[in-house]
Amino acid sequence: MKRLAVNGDQAVALTWKQVDPDVCASYPITPQTIIVEAFSDYVANGEVDTEYVCSESEHSSMSICIGASAAGARAVTATASAGLAYMWEMLYIAASMRMPIVMTVANRALSGPINIHCDHSDAMGARDSGWIQIYGENVQEAYDNSLMSFRIAEHMDIRLPIMNCLDGFIVTHAIESLSPLDDEVAKNFVGEFKPVLPLLDVKHPHSFGPFDMPEYYYEHKYQQAMAMSSALSVIKEVFKEYEKVSGRKYDLIETYRTEDADYVAISIGSTAGTMKQVVDDLRKEGHKVGSIKIRVFRPFPYQEVAKALEGKKAVAVMDRAISFGAVSPLFADVRSAEFDNRVHARTVSYIYGLGGRDVGVEDLKVVFRELASGNAKTINYLGVKQ
Amino acid sequence: MISIKEMAEKPVRLTEGHRLCAGCSEPIIAKQVLLGTDKPVVVSNATGCFEVSTSGFPYSAWNVPWIHSAFENAAATVSGVEVAYTALKKKGKVKDDIRFVAFAGDGGTYDIGFQALSGAIERGHQFMFVCMNNEAYMNTGIQRSGATGRGAATTTCPSGTCIPGKREFPKDITKIIAAHGLPYAAQASPHNYKDLIEKAAKGFEAGGPAFLNVIAPCPRGWRYESPQTIEVAQLAVETCLWPLYEYDNGKWNLTAESKRIAEGKKEKRPIVDWLKSQGRFKHLLDPKWKSVADEIQANVDRKWDELLRLSKQ
């Protein structure tokens, strides 16, 4: 099998090359920029037919993607942090217009203070915008998730935009070994884009984005909610089909040595990789610990999470984001999943790694130690200097 | 130039039944613009009166493909449609020869929509951006914009005992757009439909970005009686407050009445006629604020002279 040494951004750009979308609109922002730089090379060298638009802002990038998608084109973009924040208004509109736009988010802290490094506060803030969100742990997953994103977003039962999230710098800039699909296999897996009532069908004019009074707005939101909730089963189908072409098996969540574990940590993104090392190290010392990685965060896999936590003594939920005045996003969802399914593990929140604060194996061992000793508070700030 | 009879036989692209006010100039302008091409058209619309009133779900007054996504991004949205067209045409998935037009108010052009508009023009998309300039945020209830004239009373720059309406002159957005060096930009008025349709036709066929800034009298916001819309628009031109001109591939041309005024074949009316025609300026007729009326006249004269110089180059 072919192997490449590439970083996460280059891996995403490679999927775009293989998919050859009709339109790409983007604005540079660290740590996403390598994606659009690499893709610009493909455009400049005629390796794709994509119309590539260097927009004057992220707000316009998303607006261009919406216009292109409504017109009947497959549209992609990428952003991070402030760029995602600047798109905010259009995120909701893209979702409500049911535009299957594929966007890579290189997760980066939000200003202020300005900081270019990894945390999940950008995408977490957009969790209610109506976008599907999937997170990758490493370069391979960034690649695989990116390819699968097209199939998920464009599925006729869903037709919702999707964020393919990868950790800024940790995944976007780190060079790892990647096993890409052959171009033909990737292209066939994703397939042709099927427009729905495209604007460019001038013989059948349609109005997109009309004004809703209270008599209709609620129903349109309900339809969105139904599409989102039906996405879980579609995502699982897409994962299965991807396994057939790639040999790589994915699920909504990934459990690692959790079956007989007493103590479990749940995380998203690259931290889940470090967590596996931590679990292995602690297992060698005889501790019954395990790790869960959330791959699909929106829609949230409540049942799967609750099932994986049944019978555990204690659970640490790792949030690389902060929600001022409330519990952090992943923690809130995990506890909600437990409550509804009568899972009674003691569950605590760890906020960690904000603004790219490095979190290594030894830091994460502290989490399990505190869980096991009962010293963990309900809300913990891992490694913060007082 | 097509005759009125021929116009009446053209397909109706924006139908009756929309919910714009009686006397609103916007549907008049939009229909005139859409008469500027016989080719299929896709319309992008910024948030505003025009969008709200023509698209109330489950109805639509649009017989052509139409998209609204937000307020500040009519130009970006139409950019997206246009690049999709280029991409799909290249692949043989779209066969028609389509034209693209964006409609926005002055807020969606001069203020919040300016960045997206400037970006889209710089990128050279083939589209025409039409500003229907009613000189304030009318959809939200007549608030001041960057297009509001000096001295005009709005709900956020009311005429009070200390401040006589808006303190500033409007931005000269048509010149700012022309400074992008685009193929075609023009000012028009719905009272002269021939001039407007001709300009729209040039804009549609400009082969790149085009900009049409149209004065759009608003009976509600400007405080005049609904039947006077066309007369008020005409007055804007006859006072030279709103000169009719075009920037056509680098050349400045005065057109229609403005051309005749420049040639001395038509009287240039004093600005006080304009101020008298609308309730939003009525405080300026008080001797207390005469200096403001004088300033407005001086500014009109200065801008007019500048345009005369440009058109002679």
HADDOCK unambig.tbl for C-alpha pairs under 7 A between the chains (distance, minus, plus):
assign (segid A and resid 22 and name CA) (segid B and resid 84 and name CA) 6.67 0.50 0.50
assign (segid A and resid 22 and name CA) (segid B and resid 87 and name CA) 5.67 0.50 0.50
assign (segid A and resid 23 and name CA) (segid B and resid 83 and name CA) 6.95 0.50 0.50
assign (segid A and resid 23 and name CA) (segid B and resid 84 and name CA) 6.31 0.50 0.50
assign (segid A and resid 50 and name CA) (segid B and resid 87 and name CA) 6.73 0.50 0.50
assign (segid A and resid 51 and name CA) (segid B and resid 83 and name CA) 6.31 0.50 0.50
assign (segid A and resid 51 and name CA) (segid B and resid 87 and name CA) 5.88 0.50 0.50
assign (segid A and resid 55 and name CA) (segid B and resid 119 and name CA) 6.82 0.50 0.50
assign (segid A and resid 56 and name CA) (segid B and resid 119 and name CA) 5.43 0.50 0.50
assign (segid A and resid 60 and name CA) (segid B and resid 73 and name CA) 6.66 0.50 0.50
assign (segid A and resid 60 and name CA) (segid B and resid 76 and name CA) 5.31 0.50 0.50
assign (segid A and resid 60 and name CA) (segid B and resid 116 and name CA) 6.33 0.50 0.50
assign (segid A and resid 63 and name CA) (segid B and resid 73 and name CA) 6.58 0.50 0.50
assign (segid A and resid 63 and name CA) (segid B and resid 76 and name CA) 5.64 0.50 0.50
assign (segid A and resid 63 and name CA) (segid B and resid 77 and name CA) 4.98 0.50 0.50
assign (segid A and resid 64 and name CA) (segid B and resid 76 and name CA) 5.32 0.50 0.50
assign (segid A and resid 64 and name CA) (segid B and resid 77 and name CA) 4.92 0.50 0.50
assign (segid A and resid 64 and name CA) (segid B and resid 79 and name CA) 5.94 0.50 0.50
assign (segid A and resid 64 and name CA) (segid B and resid 80 and name CA) 3.83 0.50 0.50
assign (segid A and resid 65 and name CA) (segid B and resid 80 and name CA) 5.92 0.50 0.50
assign (segid A and resid 66 and name CA) (segid B and resid 77 and name CA) 6.68 0.50 0.50
assign (segid A and resid 66 and name CA) (segid B and resid 80 and name CA) 6.90 0.50 0.50
assign (segid A and resid 67 and name CA) (segid B and resid 77 and name CA) 4.61 0.50 0.50
assign (segid A and resid 67 and name CA) (segid B and resid 78 and name CA) 6.14 0.50 0.50
assign (segid A and resid 67 and name CA) (segid B and resid 80 and name CA) 4.34 0.50 0.50
assign (segid A and resid 67 and name CA) (segid B and resid 81 and name CA) 4.66 0.50 0.50
assign (segid A and resid 68 and name CA) (segid B and resid 80 and name CA) 4.31 0.50 0.50
assign (segid A and resid 68 and name CA) (segid B and resid 81 and name CA) 4.59 0.50 0.50
assign (segid A and resid 68 and name CA) (segid B and resid 83 and name CA) 6.83 0.50 0.50
assign (segid A and resid 68 and name CA) (segid B and resid 84 and name CA) 4.93 0.50 0.50
assign (segid A and resid 71 and name CA) (segid B and resid 81 and name CA) 5.30 0.50 0.50
assign (segid A and resid 71 and name CA) (segid B and resid 84 and name CA) 6.24 0.50 0.50
assign (segid A and resid 73 and name CA) (segid B and resid 84 and name CA) 5.58 0.50 0.50
assign (segid A and resid 93 and name CA) (segid B and resid 69 and name CA) 6.64 0.50 0.50
assign (segid A and resid 199 and name CA) (segid B and resid 65 and name CA) 5.44 0.50 0.50
assign (segid A and resid 202 and name CA) (segid B and resid 40 and name CA) 6.50 0.50 0.50
assign (segid A and resid 202 and name CA) (segid B and resid 64 and name CA) 6.90 0.50 0.50
assign (segid A and resid 202 and name CA) (segid B and resid 65 and name CA) 6.29 0.50 0.50
assign (segid A and resid 205 and name CA) (segid B and resid 63 and name CA) 6.28 0.50 0.50
assign (segid A and resid 205 and name CA) (segid B and resid 64 and name CA) 5.03 0.50 0.50
assign (segid A and resid 205 and name CA) (segid B and resid 65 and name CA) 4.30 0.50 0.50
assign (segid A and resid 206 and name CA) (segid B and resid 65 and name CA) 5.01 0.50 0.50
assign (segid A and resid 206 and name CA) (segid B and resid 66 and name CA) 6.40 0.50 0.50
assign (segid A and resid 207 and name CA) (segid B and resid 60 and name CA) 6.88 0.50 0.50
assign (segid A and resid 207 and name CA) (segid B and resid 65 and name CA) 5.86 0.50 0.50
assign (segid A and resid 207 and name CA) (segid B and resid 66 and name CA) 4.68 0.50 0.50
assign (segid A and resid 207 and name CA) (segid B and resid 67 and name CA) 5.84 0.50 0.50
assign (segid A and resid 208 and name CA) (segid B and resid 66 and name CA) 6.03 0.50 0.50
assign (segid A and resid 208 and name CA) (segid B and resid 67 and name CA) 4.53 0.50 0.50
assign (segid A and resid 208 and name CA) (segid B and resid 68 and name CA) 6.15 0.50 0.50
assign (segid A and resid 209 and name CA) (segid B and resid 67 and name CA) 5.89 0.50 0.50
assign (segid A and resid 209 and name CA) (segid B and resid 68 and name CA) 4.87 0.50 0.50
assign (segid A and resid 209 and name CA) (segid B and resid 69 and name CA) 5.61 0.50 0.50
assign (segid A and resid 210 and name CA) (segid B and resid 55 and name CA) 4.95 0.50 0.50
assign (segid A and resid 210 and name CA) (segid B and resid 56 and name CA) 6.05 0.50 0.50
assign (segid A and resid 210 and name CA) (segid B and resid 57 and name CA) 5.90 0.50 0.50
assign (segid A and resid 210 and name CA) (segid B and resid 68 and name CA) 6.65 0.50 0.50
assign (segid A and resid 211 and name CA) (segid B and resid 52 and name CA) 5.63 0.50 0.50
assign (segid A and resid 211 and name CA) (segid B and resid 55 and name CA) 5.65 0.50 0.50
assign (segid A and resid 211 and name CA) (segid B and resid 56 and name CA) 4.73 0.50 0.50
assign (segid A and resid 211 and name CA) (segid B and resid 57 and name CA) 5.75 0.50 0.50
assign (segid A and resid 212 and name CA) (segid B and resid 56 and name CA) 6.04 0.50 0.50
assign (segid A and resid 212 and name CA) (segid B and resid 57 and name CA) 5.44 0.50 0.50
